[in-house]
């Protein structure tokens, strides 16, 4: 059970539900209760599928493109930093109407729920604990890089 919690907690932190909730509320304020429920189910399903696909093929895709996990972490952090600076200094974004049919997939499912942090954490946990954490098996050395 210890290995489960050692994998579950970092993924919970990486999804940042507390940070995504205000965005969800802001994006769905004009929708009916049934539409909001549909958006939430769609976003969780899309995020889960993307994370599982990345768990299975992410390492191979990054290797094929010549990207290391460290490169992926830096690029994701740089992207989030640029977006944050834009929000802080108040860069004006063009107003456009969000489509309630695809709102759950983009931007909520990907990249807000299953974004760079979740994908990187998934690869790191896969490299450390393997595809299925098992009791009694020690984590792999933290010096080994999964990519």
N, C-alpha and C positions, 0 to 999 in steps of 0.2 A: 504494500500500500504506500510505502515511502516513495518509491519510484513514481507512482501515479501523481502524488502531490508535487514532487520535484519537476514534473512535466506540466501539470495542470496550472500551477500558480504562475509560472512565467508566461504561459499562453493567455491567462486571464489578464495579466498586466499588459501584455502586448496588444490585446484587443481594445483596451481603453474604453470600456463601456460608459464610464462616467463622463469622458470627454466627448463621446459620440452622441449621448442622449440629448444634449441641447441642440445639436445639429439636426437630429431626427425630429425633434419637436418643432424647430424652425421650418424645416422643409415640408412638414406634413400639417401645418396649422390650418390650411384651407381644405383639407381632405376630410371625408366622413370617417366615422369610427371603423366601418368595414374596410375602407380603403387603407387606413393606417395599419390595421391588422394584416392586410394583404402585403403591404410594403415591408412590414417587419418580418413576416414569414419568408418573403422573397429574398430579403437582404441576408438573413441568417442562412438560408439554403445556398445562395450563391457564394457567400463567404466560406461556408463549409466545403463546398465542391472545389473552389479555387485552392483552399488550403490543402485538401486531400490530394488534388492533382499535383500541387507543388511538392507535397511530401513524397509522392511517388516519382515524379519526373523532374523536379526542380534542380537537383544536383546535376543531372545529365544535361539539362538545358543550359545551365550556367557553364558547365564544362565545354559544351559545344560552342558557346559564344565566347569562350575564353575569359569568363568573369569568375573571380574567386568570391567566396562568401564575404571576405573582408571588403572587396570592392562593392559588393551589393549592399553591405551595411553602410558604407560611407556614402554611396549614392542615395540611399533612402534617407539617411540623416540630412544630407545636403538639401534634398528636395523638401523635406519637412521644414528645415531651417529657412529656406527661401520663401515658402508659403507663410510661415510664421512672421517673418520680417514684413512681408507684404500686408499681412493683417494688422500688424502693429503700426506701421506708418500710414495705413489707410489708403492703399492703392485701390482706386475705383475699378470695379469689375462691371462689365456690361450686364444689365438685368435681362434675364431670360427666364421663361416659364419652364419649370421642371415637369417632365412628363411623369404622371403617377404610375404609368404602366412599367416604366423602366427605372424608377427612382430607387427601388429596392436593390437592383443589380448594381447600378452606377449612379451616384457616388457612394451609397450606403454600404452595399455588400463589398465592393472593391472600389476604392482603396481605404475607406474608413474603418471597416471591420477587419477585413483580410488585407491589410496593407503591408508595407515593407517590414514593419516590426514583427508581425505575425509570421510572415514568410521566412524571415531570417531566423526567428526563434525556432520555427519548425525545423529548419535545416540544422541548426546548432543542437537541438534536442535529439534529432535523428542521429547525428554524429556521435553524441555522447551516450545515449541510451539504446540506440538501435530502433528498429521499427516497432517492436513490442517490448516495453519495459517488463522485466521479470524479476520477481523477488529472488534475492540471493545472488544476483549478478551485479558485480561492481560496475559503476559507470566507467566508460572508457576514459583514457587519459585526457585531461583538458588541453594538452599540448597538440593533440591530433586535430587537424582541420578536416571537416567532412567533405570539402570540395576538392 
